Amino acid sequence: MDLTIMIVDDEEQMRNLVQTFLLKEGYTVLQATDGIDALTKIKNNIPDLLIVDVMMPFIDGFTFASEVKKIHDIPLIFLTAKGEEWDKVHGLKLGGDDYIVKPFHPGELLARIESVLRRAKVSSLPSSRLILGPLAIDTASHTVKLEDQPLSFTLKEYELLFLLAKNKGKLFSREQLLQSIWGDYYTGSERTVDTHIKTLRLKLKQHGSLIQTVWGKGYKFEV
């Protein structure tokens, strides 16, 4: 499995209990006694998931979640004791993916862990669609739509448009574009780039200004 879970709880008994059945399931387990301890340890070892007690000394679970989410997008499950004031909406807004009330059955926590990890895995998969304003590029099928209407491009036109779009805001010189799209051994003129840019703008119609000219420098894509 090779997944690491960090338990952040000031109660040693609870940390050891959770660790015992997580180890049986094949997880690597890290422990932190409070939020400050956890933030320090995360700098050197980023876990795949955090199990965080809401009520802790120094900084509470909500504050810890807010701080850690500024640094890393780690899935997080809150632990809360039965009878504690629990604001589910607040917790989820701070980046919590789920919560479980103590005392709990080990099987319930494992099910929550598996569900959160599964969702995190799906959300981390790279999307095949690049959407920039009115333009949508499907990188899997190499198709382009402008305001939901399909556009037709030659291979070089598509490659040039995609390079500029996926690097939105980055300035490319004509030489850089020529080398990236046509290759090191292309012997034609840099005017080839200008010609293709002109064609792209015509096909983008009223949105041709998405490709901007920086005079004397080159081109960039801006939404």
N, C-alpha and C positions, 0 to 999 in steps of 0.2 A: 504493500500500500504506500509506504514511504511518505506519509503525510504527518505534519507536526501540528499539534494542538497545544496552545498555552492556556493554563488555568490561572485566572487572576482572582484570588480570594484571600482575605485575611485569616480565614479559618483553616488551620492546618489539617484538621480532620476531614473537612470537605474536600480540600485539594487532594489529599491522599486517597480518599474514597473514589473520586472521579478518575484519578490517575490509574487506579487499580483496574477498573473495568475498561478504560481506554487502551491500556497496554495489552489486555487480553484480546482486544479487537485488532491489534497490530499497529496502532498509532504510536508515533513518537510523542512524548509528553514533556512539556516544560512547565515549571511552576513559577508563579510570582506572588509575593505576599501582599502587594498593593499596586496601585496604578503607577506610582513612581518607579517602583522596582521593575514593573512590566515594560515601561517606556525605555528604561535603560537596557534591558535585555533584548528588546526588539531591535535595537541598533545593531546588534551583532548576530542575531538569529531571528529572521522574520518567519513567524508561524503561518500555517495555511488557514488557521481558524483560531479565534479567541473565545474563551468562555469566561465571562466577566460578572462578578458579583456586583450588584447595584450599590449596596451599602458597604463602603470600605473607608478606612481612615485616610487622612491626607487629601486624597481626591476621590470623589465617589465614582461609580461606574459610568454615569452619564458624562461627567467631565472627562474621564479617561477616554471614553469612546470618541468624544469630540476632538481630543488632542491627537489620538492615534490616527484618526481618519485624515488629519491634515498632512500626515507623513506617508501612510500606506493604506491602500484599499483592501483591508483584511476583513473577511467575513467575521461576524461577531454575534454571539448568543449571550443574552443577559440572563443572569441567575437572580431571582428575587425570592425572599422568604415569604411564606404564606402570611397574609395579614399586613405586609408592608405596603405602603402607598406606592402604587405602580402606575406610571403614566406611559402606556404602551405607545401612544402616538408620539410622545416626546422622544422615547427611546428609538423608535424607528426613524424619526427625522434626524437623529444624531448618527445614523449609520448602522443601527442594530438590525440584524436580519431575522432574529427570532428571540423568544424569551421562554423560560421554563421556571415554574414555581417549585421551591423546596418545601417539603421533601419530594423527591421524584423517583420514579422507577428507572434503573439504569437503561432499560430498553427504550423508554421514552426519550431520554437524552440522546441515545445513539441514533434513534430515528430522526430527531431534530438535526443532529450533526450531519447525517448523511444527506438530508434534504437540503440544508444550507450549502454544503459543499457541492452538491449536484447543480444547484442554481448558480453558484459562483462559477463553476466550470463552463456552463452554457453561456453565461454573460461575458465571459472572457474570450470566447471564440471570436476570431476576427470576422467582421461583417464583410460580405462581398459587395456591399453597396456603399458608394461614396456620394453623399448628398451635400451639395454646396449651392445654397439658394435655389434657383429654379432648375439647376442641373443635377441629374442623377446618373452616375456611372456605375454600371454593374461589372465588377472586375472579373467575375466568373465567366460571364457570357460575352464580355467585351462589347457591350451595347451601351448606348447613351440616349437619355431622354431629356428633352427640354420642355419644362412645364407639362410633363407626362406624354409628350409627343416624341416618337422615335426619330433620331437623326442618323444619317448615313455618313460614315467616315472611311477614308482609306486607312490602312494599317498605320502608316506614319503619322497621319493626322490624329488618329486615336492615341497613339503612343505619346505624341507631343502634348495633347490635351490632358491626358492622364498624369503625365509627369508634372505639369504646371499645377493641375488641380490638387493632387495629393500633397503638394508642397506649397499650399496656399500662403501667399505673402512673401515667399522666398524669391529673390531676384536671380534670374539666370541670364548669363551673357549669351550672345549668339554662339560663341565658341563652345560653351558648356552644353547648350542644347544640341548643337551639331554633333558633338562627341557622344552625348548620351543616347540620342535617337538614331543617328546614322553611323556611328562607330568611328574608331580611330583611323580606319583606312579609307574613309570617304574623301574623295578628291574634289568634290564640287565646292561652290562658293557658299559663304555664309548667307548670301541672298536667298538660298533655299529655305532657310528658317523664316525669313520675312514673308516669303511667298506662302508658306504653310500657315503662318499666323494670320495672314490676310484671309485665306480660305476659311480657317476656323471661325474668324469673326463674322464672315458672311453667313456661315451655316448657323451660328448662334444668334443671328438676326439682331433683334433689339437688345440682346444681352451680350453682344460682342465686346462690350466694355469690360466684361469679366476678365478679359486678357488685357492687361495694361502695358503700355510702352513706357519705359524709363529712358528718356532720351540719352543716347550716348552710352547706355549701360546694358540694356537688354529688355527682358519681358518678365512679368510676374502675373499670377492669378489672384484676384481679389474679389470677395463677395461684398 
